[in-house]
């Protein structure tokens, strides 16, 4: 656990979409559609491959992603009806992933609303909560994740934007 009171490092690890999944998504997304790259002139939307906003002029793609389904394949879980897919932005070409030495949780603007969903080892929802990101976003997320993983049933947490319901990142039950 991070005991530094300046909170320059996160206690829990926000995970981007894995490189092998990105390779597949850049061909065919989880809804079976081909990837259609484009240049984003304005930028600002959240990239799930490197957990930062799109910079103006970057070549990206909006693809359908099923994070729980992919986690279930990896772990042998059976989420059943809890499996869902939705839109995420990724770089259209391979990228380096999150920058080394990055601190804080991604897409953490004070006042933004997030849904924090908890899943058990089979991929079933076992709880969740609405979170308004506080001024000290790291402390806020650390507290929400600590609360989630205090339940021994919780194996995985997804953070989603309330406005669009989009998957932002996941945290697994290791610290």
GINORNOR-V388027 format. One record per residue. RES is the residue in three letters. SS is DSSP state (H for helix, E for strand, L for the rest). OMEGA is omega in whole degrees, 0 to 359 (999 if undefined). NEAR is the number of other C-alpha atoms within 10 Angstrom. Layout:
{{RES;SS;OMEGA;NEAR} {RES;SS;OMEGA;NEAR}}
This chain:
{{UNK;L;177;9} {UNK;L;179;13} {UNK;L;180;8} {UNK;L;184;10} {UNK;L;176;8} {UNK;L;177;10} {UNK;L;177;16} {UNK;L;177;13} {UNK;L;178;17} {UNK;L;177;20} {UNK;L;181;22} {UNK;L;185;21} {UNK;L;173;16} {UNK;L;186;19} {UNK;E;173;20} {UNK;L;172;20} {UNK;L;183;22} {UNK;L;181;13} {UNK;H;180;14} {UNK;H;176;8} {UNK;H;179;15} {UNK;H;179;22} {UNK;H;179;14} {UNK;H;181;12} {UNK;H;179;24} {UNK;L;174;21} {UNK;L;181;14} {UNK;E;183;16} {UNK;L;185;22} {UNK;L;173;20} {UNK;L;178;14} {UNK;L;180;11} {UNK;L;177;12} {UNK;E;177;14} {UNK;L;180;18} {UNK;L;181;14} {UNK;L;174;16} {UNK;E;177;14} {UNK;E;180;14} {UNK;E;183;16} {UNK;L;185;12} {UNK;L;183;11} {UNK;L;175;16} {UNK;L;181;12} {UNK;L;184;16} {UNK;E;174;20} {UNK;E;181;27} {UNK;L;177;24} {UNK;L;182;24} {UNK;L;173;20} {UNK;L;174;22} {UNK;E;177;18} {UNK;E;174;15} {UNK;L;174;22} {UNK;L;178;16} {UNK;L;178;13} {UNK;L;180;12} {UNK;E;177;16} {UNK;E;186;17} {UNK;E;174;22} {UNK;E;172;22} {UNK;E;185;20} {UNK;E;175;26} {UNK;E;186;21} {UNK;E;179;23} {UNK;L;186;18} {UNK;H;181;19} {UNK;H;178;25} {UNK;H;181;21} {UNK;H;176;17} {UNK;H;181;15} {UNK;H;177;17} {UNK;H;182;10} {UNK;H;187;9} {UNK;H;183;12} {UNK;L;179;13} {UNK;L;180;17} {UNK;L;186;17} {UNK;L;179;19} {UNK;H;184;13} {UNK;H;179;8} {UNK;H;177;14} {UNK;L;177;16} {UNK;L;178;14} {UNK;L;180;18} {UNK;E;185;16} {UNK;E;173;18} {UNK;E;175;20} {UNK;E;175;20} {UNK;E;170;26} {UNK;E;180;22} {UNK;L;179;23} {UNK;L;180;13} {UNK;L;178;12} {UNK;L;183;12} {UNK;L;184;9} {UNK;L;181;18} {UNK;L;179;17} {UNK;L;175;10} {UNK;L;179;7} {UNK;L;178;8} {UNK;L;177;12} {UNK;L;179;12} {UNK;L;177;20} {UNK;L;183;22} {UNK;L;174;22} {UNK;L;186;19} {UNK;L;177;19} {UNK;L;180;14} {UNK;L;180;13} {UNK;L;179;12} {UNK;L;179;14} {UNK;E;178;17} {UNK;E;169;23} {UNK;E;180;21} {UNK;E;184;21} {UNK;E;180;19} {UNK;E;179;25} {UNK;E;177;22} {UNK;E;184;18} {UNK;L;175;18} {UNK;L;180;19} {UNK;L;177;24} {UNK;L;178;20} {UNK;E;178;17} {UNK;E;178;15} {UNK;E;180;14} {UNK;E;178;16} {UNK;E;173;13} {UNK;E;180;14} {UNK;E;167;18} {UNK;E;184;18} {UNK;L;180;19} {UNK;L;177;16} {UNK;L;176;12} {UNK;L;186;14} {UNK;H;181;21} {UNK;H;178;23} {UNK;H;179;19} {UNK;H;178;17} {UNK;H;178;23} {UNK;H;180;18} {UNK;H;180;13} {UNK;H;179;17} {UNK;H;178;20} {UNK;H;177;16} {UNK;H;181;10} {UNK;H;185;24} {UNK;H;171;20} {UNK;L;175;11} {UNK;L;184;13} {UNK;L;177;10} {UNK;L;187;15} {UNK;E;179;22} {UNK;E;190;20} {UNK;E;176;24} {UNK;E;174;25} {UNK;E;175;21} {UNK;E;181;23} {UNK;E;174;19} {UNK;E;180;17} {UNK;L;186;16} {UNK;L;183;10} {UNK;L;182;9} {UNK;L;185;13} {UNK;L;172;19} {UNK;E;178;22} {UNK;E;177;23} {UNK;E;177;23} {UNK;E;174;20} {UNK;E;179;19} {UNK;E;186;18} {UNK;L;173;17} {UNK;L;177;10} {UNK;L;999;12}}
